[in-house]
Amino acid sequence: MAAVQGYFNGTVCVPLEKESFFLNQKVMITGLDEKVTPKVRRLGTLEGKAEVSFKEDWEISDEELIGE
C-alpha cells in the first residue's frame, strides 16, 4: 500500500507526489483539516518545471525571433 499527499480540486483528487499507481487501482482517500495551495502554471510555460537563463551578452534580432 502506498500513501501520497494530494489535494481535491473540486472535481478530482490530485496527487502532489509522483507515485506509481496502476490503472483501476483501488485507493483510500482521507480528508485532512488543512488546505493546500496548488502551484498554478500559466499555459505553455515551464514555470516550476525548468529554469532558463541567458548569457549577459546574448542578443537576437527581431527577424531571428519570429523566424524570418
N, CA, C and O of each residue as an XYZ file, in Angstrom:
272
protein
N       0.858     -1.177      0.000
C       0.000      0.000      0.000
C       0.897      1.231      0.000
O       1.878      1.280      0.743
N       0.576      2.219     -0.820
C       1.336      3.458     -0.927
C       0.505      4.608     -0.377
O      -0.713      4.637     -0.553
N       1.162      5.562      0.292
C       0.486      6.756      0.793
C       1.156      7.980      0.172
O       2.374      8.134      0.265
N       0.374      8.845     -0.457
C       0.901     10.069     -1.055
C       0.043     11.245     -0.627
O      -1.134     11.080     -0.305
N       0.635     12.437     -0.625
C      -0.124     13.643     -0.320
C      -0.745     14.162     -1.601
O      -0.240     13.899     -2.692
N      -1.839     14.900     -1.473
C      -2.506     15.471     -2.621
C      -3.549     16.468     -2.173
O      -3.592     16.842     -1.001
N      -4.399     16.908     -3.103
C      -5.467     17.838     -2.774
C      -6.666     17.558     -3.670
O      -6.533     16.931     -4.721
N      -7.837     18.026     -3.247
C      -9.070     17.880     -4.015
C      -9.323     19.201     -4.715
O      -9.412     20.235     -4.053
N      -9.443     19.198     -6.044
C      -9.608     20.449     -6.791
C     -11.069     20.793     -7.066
O     -11.351     21.666     -7.886
N     -11.986     20.128     -6.403
C     -13.405     20.359     -6.620
C     -14.027     19.310     -7.513
O     -15.249     19.165     -7.548
N     -13.191     18.571     -8.244
C     -13.660     17.515     -9.134
C     -12.940     16.202     -8.870
O     -13.575     15.158     -8.720
N     -11.619     16.255     -8.813
C     -10.821     15.045     -8.627
C      -9.760     15.269     -7.553
O      -9.463     16.408     -7.194
N      -9.194     14.182     -7.046
C      -8.070     14.249     -6.123
C      -6.782     14.239     -6.947
O      -6.590     13.371     -7.799
N      -5.902     15.209     -6.690
C      -4.667     15.369     -7.452
C      -3.484     15.061     -6.535
O      -3.304     15.751     -5.532
N      -2.668     14.043     -6.847
C      -1.510     13.736     -6.002
C      -0.417     14.791     -6.172
O      -0.200     15.290     -7.277
N       0.275     15.131     -5.074
C       1.382     16.082     -5.116
C       2.712     15.378     -5.316
O       3.717     16.028     -5.606
N       2.735     14.092     -5.170
C       3.972     13.320     -5.300
C       3.828     12.355     -6.469
O       2.737     11.865     -6.757
N       4.949     12.090     -7.138
C       4.919     11.103     -8.221
C       4.987      9.722     -7.590
O       6.027      9.329     -7.062
N       3.939      9.021     -7.640
C       3.873      7.670     -7.093
C       3.258      6.783     -8.165
O       2.386      7.225     -8.912
N       3.689      5.587     -8.241
C       3.186      4.682     -9.269
C       1.879      4.039     -8.827
O       1.854      3.200     -7.927
N       0.819      4.439     -9.464
C      -0.470      3.775     -9.301
C      -0.787      3.127    -10.640
O      -0.423      3.654    -11.692
N      -1.441      2.024    -10.604
C      -1.806      1.393    -11.864
C      -3.273      1.657    -12.155
O      -4.049      1.987    -11.258
N      -3.642      1.507    -13.422
C      -4.992      1.778    -13.888
C      -6.008      0.951    -13.109
O      -5.823     -0.249    -12.912
N      -7.059      1.587    -12.678
C      -8.163      0.962    -11.936
C      -7.749      0.427    -10.569
O      -8.425     -0.438    -10.011
N      -6.645      0.935    -10.027
C      -6.217      0.518     -8.682
C      -7.175      1.100     -7.657
O      -7.554      2.267     -7.754
N      -7.563      0.315     -6.696
C      -8.423      0.776     -5.628
C      -7.607      1.674     -4.705
O      -6.467      1.345     -4.374
N      -8.177      2.807     -4.283
C      -7.482      3.741     -3.393
C      -8.366      4.065     -2.197
O      -9.580      3.866     -2.228
N      -7.735      4.564     -1.148
C      -8.449      5.019      0.031
C      -8.143      6.505      0.189
O      -6.977      6.887      0.280
N      -9.166      7.339      0.223
C      -8.974      8.788      0.297
C      -9.439      9.264      1.666
O     -10.562      8.986      2.087
N      -8.554      9.990      2.357
C      -8.863     10.520      3.680
C      -8.703     12.033      3.643
O      -7.633     12.531      3.293
N      -9.739     12.762      3.996
C      -9.663     14.224      4.015
C      -9.048     14.712      5.322
O      -9.406     14.250      6.405
N      -8.104     15.665      5.198
C      -7.477     16.274      6.362
C      -8.037     17.673      6.568
O      -8.695     18.211      5.677
N      -7.789     18.264      7.713
C      -8.342     19.575      8.023
C      -7.566     20.732      7.408
O      -8.067     21.857      7.389
N      -6.355     20.488      6.904
C      -5.552     21.572      6.356
C      -5.785     21.733      4.856
O      -6.148     20.778      4.170
N      -5.571     22.948      4.356
C      -5.727     23.228      2.926
C      -4.361     23.319      2.275
O      -3.388     23.725      2.912
N      -4.287     22.941      1.005
C      -3.062     23.025      0.211
C      -3.306     24.033     -0.896
O      -4.350     24.007     -1.547
N      -2.347     24.922     -1.112
C      -2.438     25.863     -2.219
C      -1.649     25.276     -3.382
O      -0.419     25.264     -3.347
N      -2.343     24.784     -4.421
C      -1.635     24.166     -5.541
C      -0.842     25.204     -6.329
O      -1.241     26.365     -6.424
N       0.290     24.771     -6.894
C       1.088     25.643     -7.749
C       0.411     25.709     -9.110
O       0.172     24.682     -9.744
N       0.108     26.906     -9.547
C      -0.575     27.094    -10.822
C       0.437     27.597    -11.842
O       1.134     28.582    -11.603
N       0.511     26.912    -12.981
C       1.393     27.332    -14.059
C       0.565     27.972    -15.155
O      -0.568     27.566    -15.414
N       1.137     28.964    -15.789
C       0.486     29.548    -16.952
C       0.608     28.571    -18.112
O       1.643     27.925    -18.274
N      -0.422     28.461    -18.905
C      -0.448     27.546    -20.036
C       0.697     27.843    -20.993
O       0.891     28.990    -21.398
N       1.448     26.825    -21.352
C       2.521     26.976    -22.310
C       3.841     27.407    -21.710
O       4.771     27.740    -22.445
N       3.945     27.410    -20.394
C       5.203     27.814    -19.769
C       5.846     26.623    -19.076
O       5.210     25.590    -18.864
N       7.100     26.781    -18.734
C       7.822     25.764    -17.971
C       7.984     26.207    -16.522
O       8.807     25.655    -15.791
N       7.206     27.198    -16.107
C       7.315     27.737    -14.760
C       7.197     26.624    -13.731
O       6.215     25.882    -13.713
N       8.197     26.514    -12.883
C       8.201     25.487    -11.864
C       8.732     24.156    -12.340
O       8.929     23.251    -11.529
N       8.969     24.008    -13.633
C       9.449     22.748    -14.202
C      10.904     22.820    -14.638
O      11.615     21.816    -14.590
N      11.355     23.996    -15.063
C      12.728     24.141    -15.556
C      13.162     25.588    -15.392
O      12.337     26.492    -15.265
N      14.453     25.784    -15.398
C      14.987     27.141    -15.326
C      15.645     27.482    -16.654
O      16.328     26.652    -17.254
N      15.432     28.710    -17.105
C      16.032     29.183    -18.341
C      16.847     30.412    -18.000
O      16.358     31.324    -17.333
N      18.090     30.440    -18.456
C      18.922     31.619    -18.226
C      19.672     31.948    -19.508
O      19.909     31.079    -20.346
N      20.034     33.198    -19.644
C      20.733     33.672    -20.826
C      22.046     34.309    -20.395
O      22.149     34.871    -19.305
N      23.050     34.216    -21.266
C      24.307     34.894    -21.005
C      24.074     36.399    -21.076
O      23.166     36.866    -21.764
N      24.898     37.144    -20.363
C      24.732     38.596    -20.327
C      24.862     39.227    -21.703
O      24.213     40.238    -21.973
N      25.683     38.659    -22.583
C      25.899     39.245    -23.901
C      25.011     38.626    -24.983
O      25.267     38.807    -26.174
N      23.976     37.903    -24.577
C      23.109     37.218    -25.525
C      22.205     38.228    -26.220
O      21.615     39.086    -25.564
N      22.091     38.131    -27.554
C      21.234     39.016    -28.334
C      20.570     38.223    -29.450
O      21.106     37.215    -29.910
N      19.400     38.685    -29.882
C      18.696     38.094    -31.018
C      17.951     39.207    -31.730
O      17.372     40.085    -31.090
N      17.964     39.171    -33.050
C      17.249     40.200    -33.817
C      15.768     39.853    -33.872
O      15.379     38.714    -33.614
N      14.948     40.841    -34.209
C      13.511     40.611    -34.344
C      13.225     39.571    -35.429
O      12.322     38.747    -35.280
N      13.994     39.611    -36.518
C      13.791     38.668    -37.614
C      14.100     37.225    -37.171
O      13.372     36.295    -37.517
N      15.178     37.055    -36.409
C      15.524     35.715    -35.901
C      14.456     35.228    -34.926
O      14.105     34.048    -34.912
N      13.948     36.145    -34.117
C      12.943     35.776    -33.117
C      11.666     35.238    -33.751
O      11.092     34.259    -33.274
N      11.221     35.889    -34.838
C       9.966     35.451    -35.472
C      10.198     34.484    -36.615
O       9.239     34.024    -37.233
N      11.472     34.159    -36.916
C      11.770     33.145    -37.907
C      11.771     33.613    -39.341
O      11.512     32.816    -40.243
N      12.049     34.852    -39.576
C      12.088     35.377    -40.953
C      13.503     35.455    -41.446
O      13.740     35.871    -42.580
